[in-house]
Amino acid sequence: MRALLVTSVGVTCAAALTLPLATPAASAPAPHSASALPPSTSPASPGAGPPSAQAEATTREALAPDTPETAESKPRKAESAAEPAGSTQSLPLAPLDAPSDRVAGAAAAQGLPQRDARPFSLVGVVWDDAEAELHGTVQVRTRATGTTRWSDWQDVETHNAEHAADLGSAEREGRTVRGATAPLWVGDSDGVEVRVRPEARDSQDRAATPVPLPEGMRLELVDPGEGPGEGPGEDPGEASAPEPARGAPAGRAAAVPAGFADTPPTAAALPEVLTAEIAAASAVNAELAELGATVIPALTQAETLESVELAPGAKPYIGPRPGIVTRKGWGADEKLREKNFAYTKTVKAAFVHHSATGNNYTCKQAPSVLRSIYRYHVKSSGWRDFGYNFAVDKCGNIYEGRAGGVTKAVLGAHTLGFNTNTMGIAVLGSYASTNPPAAAVTAVSKLTAWKLGLFGRNPKGKITLVSGGSNKYKAGVKVKMNVISGHRDGFATECPGARLYKKLGKARTSSAKLQGR
């Protein structure tokens, strides 16, 4: 892919948790100032996990219509207390109407009648062809676990292709990527009913051919598994919410041996609870926090400027670093993702999204929502990792998204056609008709002031991007956009929702102010 670097270092996990590297590691880049933009990341960061072929072989095991679960969906023991379990039940949809009941020429609705299921918290529908659009409506009802109470019918956003990896990118090579709706958070449930109805035929054109539904549709029921601090049977809603604390990462130097960027970590440097995969995902942030840290602490403006290398006489425009909950902090299962980290050359712009997962979550449940989306992106949709670079919850907590390092130009799968040299921020929730909380908008401002500042970008400025191909701009077209844009600026979509999109002007102004502009 254009301007794409993919790093790959083989990692094994011995009894002593040493990490022998297949090739010598080079120095990973540190954060850069506005005066010196970060260069392409060298292949230095080990990203232990299953290779793409192995990941594809175990991504999904189909369920027979009368079978409630697969081997993959059954509970599995975590190899470490740090590794959550989680599961995905994949149920094939069937025609809801008997042939004799269908209107002549109409496409059949598909779905599942009310049925029991193993506990799950997030739902979505996937299908075989990633390029096929679902022209119709998807609705689900769920039953709260351990009750007889069924929810009302809830709409699932049907168009999710605009969040995928760019066509022709490394993310699509050697993987079976599927079409998918947006995922919907429904909370702890053990019963489900779903109906998928095709678009109605044009009443003014009786000869119009009905648009068929995509082939191979399946209902995905995702259990997020246990997160940090959650025990068996504990309701994630009652777990402690992550609280990013402000302060310098005291003791960091002691946890990161001299020359760490140039040599593999040793057993003495790694806490025993860390698997090789978790250690690899954490090591790319070692300059910011201890290995295995659950939070990258916030810094003041002065501390932030001290932490970056500035050219002599340069005037930095970098906002204070906000606290960021790490992947370990929200309980990412590092064995799910592709083992390689993928980078682009720089970060020119930030695209703001909403997750479209609904607003019926508490901030204490946000880590569970993230684990569910992550599993849906990788196991159900066939992506290499969580699609967004960062996520923000309704309380303003900021979360590390796709693995590879929060200061680095990590390639995401958030804005089809514009994933190269950009970052994606997902605000958890649906904001087409609901106003985003002020705390979430403020968090977007803080995050962009810092991250865009590391790459010398003015949040109130404009930037020219080259489209990789979308339904709005053909491949190769140069497009001038705001440095902080909404998803709809690069793709014809409702995302990030009309209400959140209206707040982006305020976010740009606040972000620039935090940078000192």
N, C-alpha and C positions, 0 to 999 in steps of 0.2 A: 504494500500500500504506500501511497505517496507519503514521504516524510515519516515513515513508520519504522520504529526499531522494536524488535521483539527480543527480550532477553530470555535465555534458557540455561539454567545450571542444574545438573542432576544432583539430587539430595537424597540421602538415605538416613534412616533413623536407627542408630545402634542403641544397644542397651544403655550406654552411657550418654546418649543424646549428642554424640559428636556429629558434625555435618561435613563430611568430605565432599569437596567440590570437584566436578569433572574437569573444570578448567580454572586457571587462576582468575580470581575476581579482580576487577579494576576498581578504581575509586569511584564511589557514587557521588553525584554532584550535590553540593550543599546549596541552600537557598541563595538566590542571587538578588542583587539590588536592581533598582530601576535603571541604573547606569550601565549595567552589564547583564543582558538577558541570558537566562540559562541555556546552555547548549543542549544538544541531543544527549539524552542519558546514555551512558555507556553500559554495556551488558554486564552489570555488576550485581544486580539484586537477585538472589535465588528466590524462586517462587514455587516452593515444593508443593506438589499436588499431583493428581492423575494426569497423564498425557491425554491429548485430545481423543485418541483412538480408544483408550481405556475408559475415558469419561463417557464417550458416546455409547460404548458397549453396556454401560451400567446406568445410563441416564434414566430410562423408563422401562418398566416391564409391564406389558399390557395386562389388563384384567379381563377375564371372561365376564360376560354380562351378569352372571349369577355368582361371581366371586367377589367378596368384599375387599380383598386386599392382595397385594403381591408380596414377593419376598422383599422387595425394596421398601414396601410400605410398612412392613412389620417392624415393631420396635427393635432397635439394635443397641447393644451396649456400647457406650462411648469408650474409645480406647484410652481416654484420659478424662479427668474431671473437667478439663478445659474444652473438650470437644462435645458440643451438643449433638443430640441424635436427630430428631425431626424425621418426617416421613412425607411421602406423596402417594395418595391413592389416585389412580388414573382409570376413569370409568368411561367406556365407549357410549356415545349417545345413540339413540334408536328413534325411528319414526314414531311420532305421538299419535298420528291419525291412521286408522285403517284405510287401505286403498279405496274402499267403497265410500268413505266419509270425505274424501278430498274433493275440492272443487276442480273441475276439469282444467288442466293446463297450469295449475298452481303447484309450486314446489312444496314438498311436505315439511311440516315443522318437525323438529327433533328435540329430544330431551330425555329426561328420566322422571318417572313418577316418584312420589315420596318413598324414601328408603332410609334404612339405618346405615351408619358408616362409623368407622373408627374416628375418634375425636380429631377435629381439624379446626382451623381458624381463618383460612383464606381460601377463596375459590377463584377459578378462572376456566376458560374454555380454550383449548388448543386444537390445531388441525394440521394436516400433513404438509401442505404447500405454503411456505413462508411468504410467497408473493401473492397469494390469494387473499382477497378482502372478504370479510363477512358482512354481506349486505343484508342487514336485518336487525333484530333485537334479541338480546340475551337477558333473561331474568332468572333469579334464583330465590328460593325460600330456604331457610335453615331452621333447625331446631336446637335450642340451647341445650348443652350437655346436661344429662340427668334430669330433664324436665319434659313436659309434653307441650311446651310453648313454642309455637312456630312463628317466625317473623313474617312481616308482610313481604310481598314480592319486591325485590330490589333490582334495579337496572345495573347491568355490567357494561362498562364502556367497551364498544366492540372494535374500535380502530386503535391498534397498538403498534402497527408496523412502523410508524414514524419514530418510534423509540429505538429501533433496531440498529445493528451494526451496518456500516456503509456497504453497499454492493461492491463486490470484488475485494473486500478487506480480508485481512488474515483471520478475522473472527469468523468468517463464513466458510473458510477453506477447511476441509476435512471434518466438518461438523454437520449434523442434521439439524438445521435451524427450522423451527416450526412457526406457523402463523399462530397468533394468540390474541385474546382479548386482554384488556387491562385486568390485573388482579383486583379482587374486592375483599377487604377485611370484614369478616362477619363475626369474629369473636369465637369463643370456645363452643363448638357445635358437634353434634353426633347424628344429625339427620339432615337430608338435603332433598330438594326437588328443583329441577331446572327445565326451562323451555326456551328453545331457540326458534324464532319465527322469521322466515325470509321476508324481504321487502315486498309490500303489496304491489301487485301489477298496476301499472298506470291505468286509472279508470277511463282516461280519455283515449287510450290506445288499446283496444281489446286484442289486437294482434301481437302486442308486445310479448316477447318471450320472458317468462319469469326468471329472475336471477337465482340460480341454484345456490344452496349453501355449500361451503367448502367440504371436501371429502375428509373422512377420518377424524371427525370431531370427537373430542374427549373432554370430560369434565375432570379437572384437576382439583383435588382436595388436599390442602397443604397444612401439615402440622409443623409449627416452627421449632418444636423441640424445646429443651430446657436451656435457659440462658444463664449468665453469671448470677449466682446467688439464688437461683431457683432450684428447688428440690423436686423429686417425683411427686406429681399430683398437685403441685403448687400452682395457683392461678397466676399467670404472668402479670395480670392486672394488679396483683398485690405485691409484686416485687418492688424493690427500691428503684426509683427512677435515677438514671445517671445524672450526676451533678458535676459538670465540668468546673473544676476549681481553678481560680486564677493564682498564678504564682510561678516562680522559676522552678524548673525541674531539678530540685536539689538532689545531689547524689548521683546525677546522671553519669558523670565521668567515671565513677567507680564501677558502674554496670557495663560500660562500653570500653573494652580494653584498647590500649594504644594500637593504632594501625588496624582497627577493626574493619575499615572499609576495604583494606587490601588483603586481609586474611580471613578465612572462615572462622566463625565463632567456635569456641571449644566447649567441652562439657562444663568446665568451671565457670563459663560465662553465661550459661543458660540455666534458669530455674528448672527443676525437674518436672514441673507440671507442663512445660511447654513441649508440644510435639514439634517435629521438624517443620511441618507446614505452618504452624502458628508462629514459630520462631522466624521463619522466612518473611512472613507478612509483617511482622513487628520490626525486623531488622532494618527495613527500608526507612523506618522512622526513628532509628536509633540516635540520630543527632538531635532529636526533639524530646525524647522520653526514654525511660528505661526499657530494656527488652521485656516484653510481656505486659507493658503498661496498659491499663484499661482506659486511660485518659491522657491526652496530650495537654498539659496545663496551659492556661492562658498566660500571656505576657503583657506587661505595660508597653506603651509606645517606646519608651527608652530601652526597655529590655529587648524588644523586638528589633530595634535598629542595631543594638549591640550583637544580636545573634546572626546578622547577615554581613556579608563582605561588601563593602562599598568602595567604589573607585574614589581616589583622592579628589576632593572638591565637589563630589556629586551631591545633589540635593535629593534625598530619598523621599519618595511618596509611597510609604508602606503603612498600612493600618496596623494597629496592635493585633498580635496573634490571638484569636479567640480560643477558648477551650474546645477540644474536639474529642468526642468519644471514639476510641479506636475500634477496629473490627473485633478485636478480642473483647473490648468493652461491651459490644452489643451481641457477642456470641456467635460470630460468623464461623461456620464449619469450613475450615480452610481446605478440607479434602474434596469439597464439591467443585471448586473452581479449576480452571485451566492452570497448569503449573507455571506457565510463563507470565511475566509482566510485559505489557505492551506500552510503548511510549511514542509520543510525537515530539516535534522539535521545540515547541513553545506553547504558551497559553495566551491566545490573542483575545478571547472573549469568553463570557460565561452565559450559558443558556439556563434559564429558570423554568422549571416544570412543576406540575403537581402530580402526585403519584396516582391520582384517580382511584384510590383504594377506599374512599369514603372517609367520613369524619368521626365515625363511631369507635374511636380508640382513645384511651387515656395516655398521658405522657409516660406513665409507668409501663404501658404496653408497647411503646414505640420500638424497643429492641426486638420484641416478638414480631411486630409488623415488618421490620427490616429483615429478620431471618426468613420470614415467609416470602417476601418479595424476592430475596436472594435465591431461595430454593426454586421459586417459580421461574425466575429468569434462566437459571442454569439447568435444572432437571426437566422442567416442562417446556421451556422455549428453546433450549439448546444453545444458550449464550455461554461465553467463556467465563463470565463472572457477573456480579451485580452490575447493572447497566449504568448507574449514575456515579459520578465521582464523589459526590457528597449528598447527604440528606439532612433535612431540618425538620424537627417535629413542631407541633403547635405551641409548645412551651419555649421554643427558641433554642433547644439543645441541637448542637451540630454533630454530625456523625461522619466518620470516614466511610466512603463507599467502596468503589472498586479498588482492589489492592494494587500496590506499586509505590506508595509514598505520597503523603499529603502535600509535600512541597514540589513534587515533580509533575511533569507534563504527561500524565497517564491517559492513554487512549480509552475513551468510554464508548458506550453504545446508547446514547441518550437522544441524539438529534440526527436522524437519518439525513445524510448528505453533508453534515457539518460537524462530525465527530473529531476530525483532524484539527489539532492546534486549538482546541476549545475545552471547556470543562462543563459538566452538567450538574445542576443542583436540583434535587427533588424535594419539594415541600410536601410532607406527608399529609394527604387529605385530598378533597375534591373542592375546587373553588370556582366552579362555573356560576353558582348562584349563592355561595356562602363567602362572606368576607374572610380573608386570611387573618389570623390573630396578629396583632402588632408585634408580638414577641418573635414570630416567625419571620416577618419582614425585616425586623431589626437584625436578626441572625444572618439573613442573606446579605445585608449591608456589611456586617462585620466580617463575614467570611470572604466576600469579594474584595473588600478594602485591603485585606491581608494578602490573599492568594494572587489577585491581579497585580497588586503592588510588587510582589516578588518578581514579576515578569514585566514591570515597567508600564503597566496599562492604566489609563485614566478611566475610571468608571463612568464618567460623563461624556466620554469621547466616542468616536466612531472608528471602525476598523473594516478593512476589506478582507473578505473570506472567499475562498474558491469552493463552489458547490461540488460535492461528490455525486450529486444526482438525487433529486427529491421530486415530490409532486408539485413543487412550487418553482424550483430552479433546476434546469438541466445541468448535467455534469459539465464542469469546466467554466460555468458562468461565474464571473466575479460579482460579488454582492457586498454593498456597503451596509453595515449594520451597526447598531449600538453595541458598545463593548459589553454592556449587560443587556441581553435580549431575552425575549420570551420564546418558548419553543415555536410558537406560531409564526415567528419572524423568519424561520427557515423552512417551515413545512406547513402546509394547509391543514391545520388542526385546531381544536378548541383549547388545547394545552397552552399555557398553564391554568386555564380557566379565566373567564372574563374579569372576575373580581381580583384575582391575584395579578393579572396582567396590568390592571390599572394602578397597581401599587409599585410597579417597577420604576417609575419616574422618581418616586420618593426614595426608593432603594439606591438609585444612582446618585442622587444628591447626598444622601447620608454616607454612602460609601466613599465618595470623593472627599467629603469633609473629614472623615476618619483618617484618610490618607494625608490630610493637611493641605488640600488644594483649595 
